[in-house]
Amino acid sequence: MLGAIFGDIVGSVYEFHNTHDYNFKLLSKRSEVTDDTVMTLAVAKAMIESAGKSDEEIRDALIDTMKELGRRYPNAGYGGMFYHWVLGKDRKPYNSFGNGSAMRVSSIGWLYENLDEVEHAAKLTAEVTHNHPEGIKGAQATAGAIYLARMGSGKEEIREYVEKTYGYDLNKTMKDIVSRGHGEEICQISVPQALVCFLLSGSYVDCIRKSVSIGGDSDTIACIAGGIAEAYYGFPEEYVEEVFNRLDDYQRDIVDLFVNTVNGDPDDLNVFFANNHLLEGAIDKFRESDPDKADITDLYDVMVDLMLDQAQVLIPAVQTTAGDGSYNLIELENDKGDAAIPVFTSRAQIDDDYAEAVMIANFLDDIIRQLLDNDRDYRLLINRGEHQLVLARENLQELYTYYLIRKHYARTPSDDFKYANVKEVPEELLDAVSEYIRHSIPEIRRAWYAKVDDLNRICPAFVIDCDEDDRESVFDKLETFMFLMKAEKPWLYIPAPDQPEEQTVEFYVSEKMLS
């Protein structure tokens, strides 16, 4: 929900003084919360406190809470019709299709566990005031997009859902959605604008900048888009304090209530666990996919993103008898003797078997490295039951290698993976790749490292030496390694049969590898 609130704060300065400068000043002393934030908090509070009740009771809770917060913050900048509704005695809706129904709905995408529930709850939050079909549609499309994003859906999947379900045309450029003037504060305009800004963005902040720089109802467009972008990218840690500094104690309490409800435990407010829901969603998506078509590289992408963001997991342990305060990690073993170390993405995922265990928080990349460094062939078990995933040693080796490459050669969501000005490859990366090759592809006689001068850049390459008869087998076994092929040039090279091994510039590359 912080993503929506931050969008409101950033856009507040430009709502009545539009800017089309993408590089506008993100925050200033005048940046503050508006009616978008107040009603976002009201909806979250009402839905949490009325959970499990009938639709009629939920509607009453929404009306009571929205009126309560509206009167507590009467100068937040409400629209005329809504302002009269908040202050008046009338509890009936007024057939609005303004963008207020979409701006306040972000919490719904997090509070429910399937899309049908999200759409139904979004409808309830809208129709207490915005009972026009377009007002309801705007809230449902926004909440549905947030839900899909937090569950790990890709942008094309989100686009297709919104277009097919709600009929919005999202096949637009930034130029197409620039504000044309006043009178655009309606769902039919603001919601598609926000969705397009998200779909064309490369990061959370990029999404907010795009949302504000198109002009129009800046705070609301950025609030809607920011809620979706947070669910997709996560919320930047450096702006958490900026948000809380602009909330009063009552507003902070509602945010805490919401976060505790979503995460299941106050300890999970720790920023290192804040985006682990992205991993849970990616695991569910991978498990639900067709086994013959399942692509683990999407899951790896999410895990590496979290590792680079210093994500932590909870690891159950027991105190040793040494009396020195040390602990041993709990191990699981199946009938075949396969050993696994269980970890959990949040306290909500910990089952009763570990109720008495001590939970140690550790970085995801660190626990993977420790398992790979151990002589025993450990597996990693992430969660048990819901959001469960088992990674064998070869998966961990692939994942950790990918992590090291991303760590040393930065890649942003909006930019293809590229090597630039690489003078020397870190030894830990070379070791990881060599270990992967040695364990996974025995047909390879040897592999050596070469520096290839390519368009004034020094590009790292591993040169693979194998028998001609084994070449296709080697290619087949490299299939699971293909996620590393996100460079402008192939990352693994096979010398041409007639090429002397001391020459390492011209290489044979099959069409299969290039694909």
Number of C-alpha atoms within 10 A of each C-alpha: 26 23 28 31 32 31 33 32 28 26 33 27 23 20 18 13 12 17 18 17 13 15 10 12 10 16 15 10 6 10 18 21 23 20 24 29 27 23 24 25 26 25 25 25 21 20 23 19 13 16 12 10 12 10 14 10 13 22 21 16 21 26 22 16 20 23 23 15 19 22 14 11 14 16 11 18 14 19 12 8 12 19 17 12 19 20 13 10 9 10 14 12 16 16 16 23 24 26 27 28 31 32 32 32 34 34 27 29 30 25 21 16 12 14 16 11 15 24 22 14 23 29 23 22 27 30 22 22 25 27 21 16 14 21 25 28 27 32 31 30 28 29 30 27 29 29 29 23 25 26 24 25 18 14 16 10 13 19 19 14 17 21 15 10 12 14 12 21 14 18 11 14 12 14 8 11 20 17 20 10 9 8 11 15 19 19 25 17 19 28 25 25 29 30 28 23 29 27 20 16 19 16 20 23 20 16 25 32 24 26 36 35 22 25 24 29 26 30 33 33 34 35 35 36 36 35 34 32 33 26 27 25 22 23 24 15 12 8 13 14 10 14 19 16 12 16 18 9 11 9 17 16 14 16 20 13 16 21 21 15 14 18 21 15 13 14 12 19 14 9 16 18 22 19 22 24 21 25 24 24 21 24 25 18 17 20 15 10 11 9 9 6 8 13 14 16 18 16 21 22 18 19 23 24 22 23 19 16 16 16 22 27 24 23 22 23 20 16 14 12 9 8 8 8 8 11 16 11 18 16 13 15 12 8 6 6 8 13 18 22 20 23 26 23 27 22 17 13 19 20 12 8 7 14 10 10 15 17 19 15 18 16 18 21 22 14 17 18 13 10 19 19 11 9 7 11 14 23 24 21 18 25 22 15 10 11 19 16 18 16 15 16 19 16 17 21 23 22 23 25 24 21 22 21 22 19 15 13 14 15 16 11 11 11 9 12 18 15 19 12 9 13 11 10 16 11 8 12 18 18 12 19 19 18 15 20 21 15 10 16 15 12 17 17 11 13 19 11 15 16 17 15 12 11 7 9 14 17 21 20 19 18 19 18 19 18 12 11 9 11 17 13 13 19 17 13 16 16 11 14 18 17 18 17 16 14 12 10 14 15 17 20 22 20 19 14 13 6 13 9 11 6 10 19 13 12 15 11 14 13 7 10 17 11 8
